[in-house]
Amino acid sequence: MVRTLAGRAYEREVGANDLLDIHEAAAALGNLHVYSVYRLIWERRLPVVRQGRNVLIRLKDITRYRQTTPRSPAVKGASIWFRG
Protein backbone atom coordinates (compact mmCIF):
# COMPACT_ATOMS: atom_id res chain seq x y z
CA MET A 1 0.00 0.00 0.00
CA VAL A 2 1.30 3.45 -0.91
CA ARG A 3 0.23 6.47 1.10
CA THR A 4 1.11 10.15 0.94
CA LEU A 5 1.46 12.13 4.15
CA ALA A 6 2.63 15.73 4.32
CA GLY A 7 3.80 15.54 0.71
CA ARG A 8 5.89 12.41 1.23
CA ALA A 9 4.97 8.99 -0.06
CA TYR A 10 5.61 5.88 1.94
CA GLU A 11 4.93 2.27 1.12
CA ARG A 12 4.28 -0.69 3.36
CA GLU A 13 3.37 -4.30 2.77
CA VAL A 14 0.02 -5.38 4.13
CA GLY A 15 -1.33 -8.88 4.59
CA ALA A 16 -4.93 -10.08 4.78
CA ASN A 17 -5.08 -9.74 8.57
CA ASP A 18 -3.25 -6.42 8.73
CA LEU A 19 -5.07 -3.38 10.04
CA LEU A 20 -5.60 -0.15 8.13
CA ASP A 21 -6.50 3.23 9.56
CA ILE A 22 -9.47 5.20 8.25
CA HIS A 23 -7.48 7.07 5.59
CA GLU A 24 -5.85 3.90 4.26
CA ALA A 25 -9.23 2.14 4.24
CA ALA A 26 -10.77 5.03 2.29
CA ALA A 27 -8.04 4.70 -0.34
CA ALA A 28 -8.41 0.91 -0.47
CA LEU A 29 -12.17 1.24 -0.94
CA GLY A 30 -11.67 3.27 -4.11
CA ASN A 31 -10.72 6.76 -2.96
CA LEU A 32 -13.79 7.27 -0.79
CA HIS A 33 -14.05 10.23 1.52
CA VAL A 34 -13.13 9.48 5.12
CA TYR A 35 -16.66 10.31 6.27
CA SER A 36 -18.00 7.69 3.86
CA VAL A 37 -15.90 5.08 5.65
CA TYR A 38 -17.24 6.26 9.02
CA ARG A 39 -20.77 5.97 7.58
CA LEU A 40 -20.10 2.35 6.54
CA ILE A 41 -18.89 1.65 10.07
CA TRP A 42 -21.89 3.37 11.65
CA GLU A 43 -24.26 1.36 9.41
CA ARG A 44 -22.42 -1.81 10.52
CA ARG A 45 -21.52 -2.67 6.93
CA LEU A 46 -17.80 -2.62 7.75
CA PRO A 47 -16.52 -4.22 10.99
CA VAL A 48 -13.81 -2.43 12.96
CA VAL A 49 -11.12 -3.18 15.51
CA ARG A 50 -10.52 -0.61 18.20
CA GLN A 51 -7.08 -0.13 19.71
CA GLY A 52 -7.49 2.52 22.35
CA ARG A 53 -8.98 5.53 20.56
CA ASN A 54 -7.90 4.29 17.13
CA VAL A 55 -10.43 2.83 14.72
CA LEU A 56 -8.82 0.21 12.47
CA ILE A 57 -10.19 -2.01 9.74
CA ARG A 58 -8.88 -5.40 8.63
CA LEU A 59 -7.84 -5.63 5.01
CA LYS A 60 -9.77 -8.90 4.61
CA ASP A 61 -12.96 -7.08 5.68
CA ILE A 62 -12.35 -4.42 3.04
CA THR A 63 -11.78 -7.13 0.42
CA ARG A 64 -14.99 -8.90 1.45
CA TYR A 65 -16.95 -5.63 1.31
CA ARG A 66 -15.64 -4.81 -2.17
CA GLN A 67 -16.49 -8.28 -3.47
CA THR A 68 -20.06 -8.25 -2.11
CA THR A 69 -20.98 -4.64 -2.86
CA PRO A 70 -21.45 -3.51 -6.46
CA ARG A 71 -19.75 -0.26 -7.49
CA SER A 72 -21.85 2.65 -8.64
CA PRO A 73 -21.73 3.28 -12.40
CA ALA A 74 -20.87 6.88 -11.54
CA VAL A 75 -17.52 5.77 -10.12
CA LYS A 76 -14.92 5.92 -12.83
CA GLY A 77 -11.85 3.72 -12.69
CA ALA A 78 -10.58 1.41 -10.02
CA SER A 79 -8.67 2.09 -6.88
CA ILE A 80 -5.03 2.93 -7.56
CA TRP A 81 -4.16 1.93 -4.01
CA PHE A 82 -5.54 -1.55 -3.72
CA ARG A 83 -5.85 -4.53 -5.97
CA GLY A 84 -7.82 -7.39 -4.56
C-alpha positions, 0 to 999 in steps of 0.5 A, spaced: 500 500 500 502 506 498 500 512 502 502 520 501 502 524 508 505 531 508 507 531 501 511 524 502 509 517 499 511 511 503 509 504 502 508 498 506 506 491 505 500 489 508 497 482 509 490 479 509 489 480 517 493 487 517 489 493 520 488 499 516 486 506 519 481 510 516 485 514 511 488 507 508 481 504 508 478 510 504 483 509 499 483 501 499 475 502 498 476 506 491 478 513 494 472 514 498 471 520 503 473 518 510 466 520 512 463 515 507 468 510 511 465 512 518 458 511 515 459 504 513 462 503 520 456 506 523 451 502 518 455 496 521 456 494 513 464 494 515 466 491 521 472 495 525 477 493 531 478 498 536 485 499 539 485 505 544 482 511 541 484 508 534 479 505 529 482 500 524 479 495 519 482 489 517 484 488 510 480 482 509 474 485 511 475 491 506 476 485 500 470 482 502 466 488 502 468 490 495 467 483 493 459 483 495 458 490 494 457 492 487 460 499 485 456 505 482 456 506 475 458 513 476 464 511 479 470 511 474 476 507 474 478 502 479 482 504 486 489 505 484 491 503 491 488 496 492 488 490 488 484 485 490 
